[in-house]
Amino acid sequence: MVLEEKVSGEQVFGNPLFYYNIATFLYFCVAGVISTFYYPFLTQQVGLNLVQVSRVTSFGAGFSLIVQPLLSHLFSRSKNKKRFIISYLGSLLVLCVLFLLVRQEWIYWFAVAYGCVGVPLIGTYEIYIEKIADHRGFSYAKIRKWGSVGMGCLTLTGGTILSLFSFQGLHLLGIFLLCVCILIIWRKFADVRTADRNKKIRFSENFKNKNVCVLYLMSFLGIGSYVGCDFAFSSYLTQIVGDVNLSNQLFSFSTGMKIFSEFLCFLVIGKFFQNYNVKKTFLMVFVFSGLRFLCISTGIVPIVILGDLLHAIVFPLFLTVIFQYLHLMTQSRLVSGCYGIVSMLMFGFSNFIFPPIFSGIQAAFGYEMIYRVNVGIALVTVLIGGKFLPSTTGKSESDSK
């Protein structure tokens, strides 16, 4: 019995997939610290109001418009992918330290650093782990689901951590977890090397496919507006319940549960999605997005939380189908660059454009109108996709393993 357990343990710790899963779990814990609690940090720790938060968010996001596609382009051309991601994680570690030092008088300088390094943090890692999965024959969904677990665990406990140790304790935890993540990638990840750099990939190649450009437009409208109103959610909860501490607990609970539920959705996608209509599945992303905003716009706490949990369907479906669609529409060597543009539109350009618009809507019509507008945007996105996207059937990544 002891010998069997020893062999079993060796099999687990000798399996590279184990380390890919652990690193992804830890990385998304850090992403939870940096991105999920960014807006509460700006309001509660730095002391900004909603209008100031929207301005800071938009200002920082302006820099990500250049940096996110640049990072993806450099990744595509990089011969040593492992060295590239470790260099990026080093810059992310510097950002985590800046969280401990930031003051209101130089918040715009901090916003530049956040826009250049913090905004691209999820997209940059996703193109790396997708490349690892494709190179080693693993399912991307099976690795990425552990990111949902990591972010879910962190955000679920984040409210408690803030109550006990404040934002400083939360960011010190992020620094520790990121250091462990870097160590695992350095010691245990495959040294994936490609010849992409020798093919002289031009940035303009990412825009030559009209169908891919439709994906760009839909990603910006449907998911960009989705991400672009995140800055208001914690303040919206505070207005509904009338208590900051209770709002933090609800925000932490809702965010943790919805991201942990992503894990379950990734499980379902990885196990049961075999042959499926990529176009119809992609359109369903925006149908569920519209339903989410419709629920949140009611202002009734249980329905707001229930609506927020629909995120657990929206993002796993989007991430799985967008990579599948890109592989079907364009050359494999261009997928990373194309997804980098998608990520820039979702997290960079959207945060540059939408927060000032939504803060103006909130000032004039209240928080509920922000989410009603997003219902309309989701509907428009579905109509665009239904009209202009090609119909095709593809296999899930687990099928192509």
Salt bridges, closest charged atoms under 4 A:
GLU126 OE2 - ARG144 NE 3.02
GLU130 OE2 - HIS327 NE2 2.90
ASP191 OD2 - ARG193 NH2 3.13
ASP196 OD2 - LYS131 NZ 3.88
GLU205 OE1 - ARG333 NH2 3.15
GLU262 OE2 - HIS311 NE2 2.71
ASP308 OD1 - LYS258 NZ 3.19
ASP308 OD1 - ARG292 NH2 2.47
